[in-house]
Each structure stands twice: as structure tokens, then as C-alpha cells.
Amino acid sequence: MGLRSRIGTVLDMIKFEHTIFALPFAYMGMVLGYGNRMPSFSTFLWITLAMVGARSYAMALNRVCDRNIDRKNPRTSQWPLPRGLVTMKEALALIIVSFGLFMLSVYMLPSLCHKLWPVVIVPMTLYSLTKRFTFISHFILGLCLGLAPLGAWIAATNVLPPAGICALGLGVLLWTTGFDIIYSCQDHDFDKKEGLYSIPVHFGIPKALVITKILHGATVLLLLFMGISFSLGFIYYIGIAIIALFLLYENSIVSPDDLSRVNVSFFTVNGFVSIFAFVFTFIALQFNS
């Protein structure tokens, strides 16, 4: 392989394009921190690089820790690391480089970030191990993404987040947990056979999908609370109504008897949810300025 092809394969290993799930919510925390002012380019750049570094670190570490499991799972056996398209040296190098990028970005952000960075890295490091002993692993993954708007708020303001931002973070946590439960339904039989823990394995697929509906309903309520806290107004609530419809659709196209559209639910719909949340928040802030 040429260098460009190898880089593409390494990025495919960590599904780099899925960074879009968390980045818009981080940008929400940033723009809410700035209020009616435009964020500085420096802050925008270092928040973006911190997000990219943290997510790439977590994903690469997860792939390395799960490589033997992924090799046995028919759904994941053709992924780059199990197939040998990415070597262990390359994967470990990506972990180190990604962690270094995250730490450099933290150093370039305000002083409170220098003290709180372990709060981000610890759950990202532990997540890969959790499905070996607890079904709450979905919530640990949710926490990793839910910290994004809180961290971005701190990076923009250098103060701890208020209740509205905490509600946003909790909403992202529950939203992520819900779509990860849907995604893990695909591996129900394999996980049960291998003794791995998940909500679908513990409660069964029908109850797992009900839990997801509850989590996504709570997500909408938390996003509404955040909008009220910042007085974002009617435009923001239009955005939340659209997001609620996306989540309703996401939950309606997956059933215990038909998991064929899980990828549509996971990849397409959730990308729209995060983008619409940021866009309507940003527009609302401009109209309120």
C-alpha cells in the first residue's frame, strides 16, 4: 500500500468519519459559552483537535483491546485490524499520537482544562474493558460523548458548566447510550455465546429497544431544559421538534424481528441529530444577540 492508502485504512479502522456524532455537541458547548460573541479561531481549532485526538485515542484503544473478540465475531472479522490490514505497531502508534494531540490541545486551552483532562481520558480508557463485566458499558460510552459539550464550555469560558450545559451533556449521554444499545442488538447472539455483557444480552432485545425509547425520550426533555436555561427561544424549539422526529424514526425502523436497518438508524439518523442540534442552537443564539 502507498502512504495515502495506509492512512486511509488506519482511519477506517477507527471510523474517523463518525467523529461527526460528537463534534457538533462540543461546538454547542463552545458557542453557548461565547453567547452572542463569535468564538475565537484559536479556541475553535484547539477544541476541534482535542475532540479528534480524544476520540481517535479511544477508538484505537478499543480496537486493540477487542481485536481477538472482533476476529471471532462474523460482523467484525473483516475490520482492518482483525484482517491484518493495520498492524499492531500502527494501531499503537495511532494511540500514542492521538493522546499526544489531545494533551497538546489541552495545554493550548485555558487553565481549568489543564486540571480536568483526566475526567475525559479515564472513561475513554476504561470503556474498552467494561463489556467484559457489566452491561452498563453503553452508559460509559455515553459518558465519553456526553463530556464533549461540558469540556467545550470549559474551554470557552474557563469556568465549570452551569445546569443547562450539564443537562446538555446528560442528554448526549442518554442519546449515545440509546443508539449504542440499538447497535449492539446485532451482536446479541455472539455476545451471549462469548460471555460478554450488554443490555440486549441482559434484558433481551425487545426490552432493550424499549429502554432505548425511554432514553431518547429523556434526551429530548433534557435538550428542552437546556434551551429554557439559555432562553434560546422558538427557533431552537423547532430544531428540537425535528430532532424528536428523527429519534422517533430511528426507533421505529428497528424491531426485535427486523434489525436489517440498524445501520441506517446508527449512522445516518444520528449524524442528522447532532448536526441539527448545533445548527439550530447557533441560529437561535444569533437571533437572540
C-alpha positions as CSV (number, residue, x, y, z in Angstrom):
1,M,0.0,0.0,0.0
2,G,1.0,3.6,-0.6
3,L,1.2,6.0,2.3
4,R,-2.2,7.6,1.4
5,S,-3.8,4.2,1.2
6,R,-2.3,3.1,4.6
7,I,-3.5,6.3,6.3
8,G,-7.0,5.7,4.8
9,T,-7.0,2.2,6.2
10,V,-5.9,3.3,9.6
11,L,-8.7,6.0,9.7
12,D,-11.2,3.4,8.5
13,M,-10.2,1.2,11.5
14,I,-11.4,3.9,13.9
15,K,-14.3,5.1,11.7
16,F,-12.9,8.6,11.7
17,E,-15.9,10.0,9.9
18,H,-18.1,9.1,13.0
19,T,-16.4,12.0,14.8
20,I,-19.4,13.9,13.5
21,F,-21.5,12.4,16.2
22,A,-19.8,14.2,19.0
23,L,-18.2,17.3,17.3
24,P,-21.5,19.3,16.9
25,F,-22.3,18.8,20.5
26,A,-18.9,20.1,21.5
27,Y,-19.4,23.1,19.3
28,M,-22.8,23.6,21.1
29,G,-20.9,23.9,24.4
30,M,-18.5,26.3,22.8
31,V,-21.0,28.7,21.2
32,L,-23.2,28.7,24.3
33,G,-20.1,29.6,26.3
34,Y,-19.4,32.6,24.0
35,G,-23.1,33.6,23.9
36,N,-23.7,36.3,21.3
37,R,-19.9,36.6,20.5
38,M,-18.2,34.6,17.8
39,P,-15.7,32.0,19.2
40,S,-12.0,32.8,18.5
41,F,-10.4,30.8,15.8
42,S,-7.8,29.6,18.3
43,T,-10.4,28.2,20.7
44,F,-12.3,26.6,17.8
45,L,-9.2,25.0,16.5
46,W,-7.9,23.5,19.8
47,I,-11.4,22.3,20.8
48,T,-11.6,20.5,17.4
49,L,-8.2,19.0,17.7
50,A,-8.8,17.9,21.3
51,M,-12.0,16.2,20.2
52,V,-10.3,14.5,17.3
53,G,-7.4,13.4,19.5
54,A,-9.6,12.1,22.3
55,R,-11.9,10.1,20.0
56,S,-9.1,8.7,17.9
57,Y,-7.3,7.6,21.1
58,A,-10.4,5.9,22.5
59,M,-11.4,4.2,19.2
60,A,-7.9,2.9,18.5
61,L,-7.5,1.6,22.1
62,N,-10.9,-0.1,21.8
63,R,-9.9,-1.8,18.5
64,V,-6.6,-3.0,20.1
65,C,-8.3,-4.3,23.3
66,D,-11.1,-6.0,21.3
67,R,-9.0,-7.4,18.4
68,N,-9.4,-11.0,19.4
69,I,-13.1,-10.6,20.1
70,D,-13.5,-8.8,16.7
71,R,-11.7,-11.6,14.9
72,K,-14.2,-14.2,16.1
73,N,-17.3,-12.1,15.5
74,P,-18.6,-12.6,11.9
75,R,-19.8,-8.9,11.8
76,T,-16.4,-7.5,12.7
77,S,-14.0,-10.1,11.4
78,Q,-13.3,-8.2,8.2
79,W,-12.4,-5.0,10.0
80,P,-8.9,-3.7,9.2
81,L,-7.1,-4.8,12.5
82,P,-8.6,-8.4,12.6
83,R,-7.7,-8.8,8.9
84,G,-4.2,-7.6,9.4
85,L,-4.6,-4.6,7.1
86,V,-3.5,-2.5,10.1
87,T,-0.6,-3.8,12.1
88,M,-0.4,-3.7,15.9
89,K,2.5,-1.2,15.6
90,E,0.4,1.1,13.5
91,A,-2.5,0.9,15.9
92,L,-0.3,1.5,19.0
93,A,1.3,4.4,17.2
94,L,-2.1,5.9,16.5
95,I,-3.0,5.6,20.2
96,I,0.2,7.4,21.2
97,V,-0.1,10.2,18.5
98,S,-3.8,10.7,19.3
99,F,-3.2,11.0,23.0
100,G,-0.3,13.4,22.3
101,L,-2.6,15.5,20.1
102,F,-5.2,15.6,22.9
103,M,-2.7,16.7,25.5
104,L,-1.2,19.4,23.2
105,S,-4.7,20.7,22.6
106,V,-5.5,20.7,26.4
107,Y,-2.2,22.6,27.0
108,M,-3.3,25.3,24.5
109,L,-6.7,25.7,26.1
110,P,-7.5,27.6,29.4
111,S,-6.1,26.6,32.8
112,L,-9.1,24.7,34.1
113,C,-8.7,22.3,31.2
114,H,-5.2,21.5,32.4
115,K,-6.7,20.3,35.7
116,L,-9.7,18.4,34.4
117,W,-8.4,16.4,31.4
118,P,-8.3,13.1,33.3
119,V,-12.1,13.3,33.6
120,V,-12.2,12.9,29.8
121,I,-9.5,10.3,29.4
122,V,-10.3,7.9,32.2
123,P,-13.7,6.8,31.0
124,M,-12.4,6.6,27.4
125,T,-9.6,4.3,28.6
126,L,-11.8,2.1,30.7
127,Y,-14.7,1.8,28.3
128,S,-13.0,-1.0,26.2
129,L,-12.9,-3.3,29.3
130,T,-16.4,-2.7,30.7
131,K,-18.4,-5.0,28.4
132,R,-16.4,-7.9,29.9
133,F,-18.0,-7.4,33.3
134,T,-21.0,-5.1,33.2
135,F,-24.0,-4.2,30.9
136,I,-23.7,-0.5,31.8
137,S,-20.9,-0.3,29.3
138,H,-23.3,1.5,27.0
139,F,-23.6,4.3,29.6
140,I,-19.8,4.5,29.9
141,L,-19.7,5.1,26.1
142,G,-22.5,7.7,26.5
143,L,-20.4,9.4,29.2
144,C,-17.5,9.7,26.8
145,L,-19.6,11.6,24.3
146,G,-21.6,13.4,26.9
147,L,-18.5,15.1,28.3
148,A,-17.9,16.8,24.9
149,P,-20.2,19.9,25.5
150,L,-19.0,20.2,29.1
151,G,-15.4,20.2,28.1
152,A,-16.0,22.7,25.2
153,W,-17.9,25.0,27.6
154,I,-14.9,25.0,30.0
155,A,-12.5,25.5,27.1
156,A,-14.6,28.6,26.0
157,T,-15.2,30.1,29.5
158,N,-12.6,28.6,31.9
159,V,-15.4,28.0,34.4
160,L,-17.4,25.0,35.4
161,P,-20.6,24.4,33.4
162,P,-24.0,25.6,34.6
163,A,-27.1,23.4,34.9
164,G,-28.1,23.9,31.3
165,I,-24.8,22.6,29.9
166,C,-24.9,19.7,32.4
167,A,-28.4,18.9,31.1
168,L,-27.0,19.0,27.5
169,G,-24.2,16.6,28.5
170,L,-26.6,14.3,30.1
171,G,-28.9,14.4,27.1
172,V,-25.9,13.5,24.9
173,L,-25.0,10.7,27.3
174,L,-28.6,9.2,27.1
175,W,-28.8,9.7,23.3
176,T,-25.5,7.9,22.8
177,T,-26.4,5.1,25.2
178,G,-29.7,4.6,23.3
179,F,-28.2,4.3,19.9
180,D,-25.4,2.1,21.2
181,I,-28.0,-0.3,22.6
182,I,-29.7,-0.5,19.2
183,Y,-26.3,-1.1,17.5
184,S,-25.4,-3.9,20.0
185,C,-28.6,-5.8,19.2
186,Q,-26.7,-7.1,16.1
187,D,-24.2,-8.9,18.4
188,H,-26.8,-10.4,20.8
189,D,-26.1,-14.0,19.9
190,F,-22.3,-13.6,19.7
191,D,-22.1,-11.6,22.9
192,K,-24.2,-14.2,24.8
193,K,-22.1,-17.0,23.5
194,E,-18.8,-15.3,24.4
195,G,-20.0,-14.2,27.9
196,L,-19.9,-10.5,27.1
197,Y,-22.2,-8.0,28.7
198,S,-24.7,-5.8,27.1
199,I,-28.2,-4.6,27.7
200,P,-29.7,-6.7,24.9
201,V,-28.0,-9.8,26.4
202,H,-29.1,-8.9,30.0
203,F,-32.7,-7.9,29.3
204,G,-33.3,-9.4,25.8
205,I,-33.7,-7.4,22.6
206,P,-37.4,-6.4,23.0
207,K,-36.8,-4.8,26.4
208,A,-33.5,-3.3,25.2
209,L,-35.3,-1.4,22.5
210,V,-37.9,-0.2,25.0
211,I,-35.1,1.1,27.2
212,T,-33.7,2.9,24.1
213,K,-37.1,4.6,23.5
214,I,-37.1,5.8,27.2
215,L,-33.6,7.1,26.9
216,H,-34.3,9.0,23.7
217,G,-37.5,10.5,25.2
218,A,-35.4,11.7,28.1
219,T,-32.9,13.1,25.7
220,V,-35.5,15.4,24.1
221,L,-36.6,16.6,27.6
222,L,-33.1,17.4,28.6
223,L,-32.5,19.3,25.3
224,L,-35.7,21.3,26.0
225,F,-34.4,22.1,29.5
226,M,-31.1,23.3,28.1
227,G,-33.0,25.6,25.7
228,I,-35.1,27.1,28.5
229,S,-32.0,27.6,30.7
230,F,-30.3,29.7,28.0
231,S,-33.6,31.3,26.7
232,L,-32.9,30.1,23.2
233,G,-36.4,30.8,22.0
234,F,-38.7,29.5,19.3
235,I,-36.1,28.7,16.6
236,Y,-34.3,26.4,18.9
237,Y,-37.5,24.6,19.8
238,I,-38.2,24.0,16.1
239,G,-34.9,22.3,16.0
240,I,-35.7,20.1,19.0
241,A,-39.0,19.1,17.4
242,I,-37.1,18.0,14.3
243,I,-34.6,16.0,16.4
244,A,-37.6,14.4,18.2
245,L,-38.9,13.2,14.8
246,F,-35.5,11.9,13.9
247,L,-35.3,9.9,17.1
248,L,-38.9,8.6,16.7
249,Y,-38.0,7.5,13.2
250,E,-34.7,5.9,14.4
251,N,-36.6,3.8,17.0
252,S,-39.4,2.9,14.6
253,I,-37.3,1.3,11.9
254,V,-35.7,-1.2,14.2
255,S,-37.7,-4.0,15.9
256,P,-36.8,-7.3,17.6
257,D,-37.9,-9.2,14.5
258,D,-36.1,-6.9,12.0
259,L,-32.6,-5.5,12.7
260,S,-31.8,-5.0,9.0
261,R,-31.9,-1.2,9.2
262,V,-29.7,-0.8,12.2
263,N,-27.0,0.8,10.1
264,V,-29.5,3.4,8.8
265,S,-30.5,4.1,12.4
266,F,-27.0,4.3,13.7
267,F,-25.1,6.1,11.0
268,T,-27.5,8.3,9.1
269,V,-30.1,9.4,11.6
270,N,-27.7,10.1,14.4
271,G,-25.5,12.2,12.2
272,F,-28.5,14.4,11.4
273,V,-29.4,14.6,15.1
274,S,-26.1,16.1,16.1
275,I,-25.8,18.4,13.2
276,F,-29.4,19.8,13.6
277,A,-28.8,20.3,17.3
278,F,-25.8,22.5,16.6
279,V,-27.2,24.4,13.7
280,F,-30.5,25.4,15.4
281,T,-28.6,26.3,18.6
282,F,-26.2,28.5,16.6
283,I,-29.0,30.2,14.7
284,A,-31.0,30.7,17.9
285,L,-28.1,32.4,19.6
286,Q,-27.7,34.8,16.6
287,F,-31.3,35.8,16.7
288,N,-31.1,36.3,20.5
289,S,-28.0,38.5,20.2
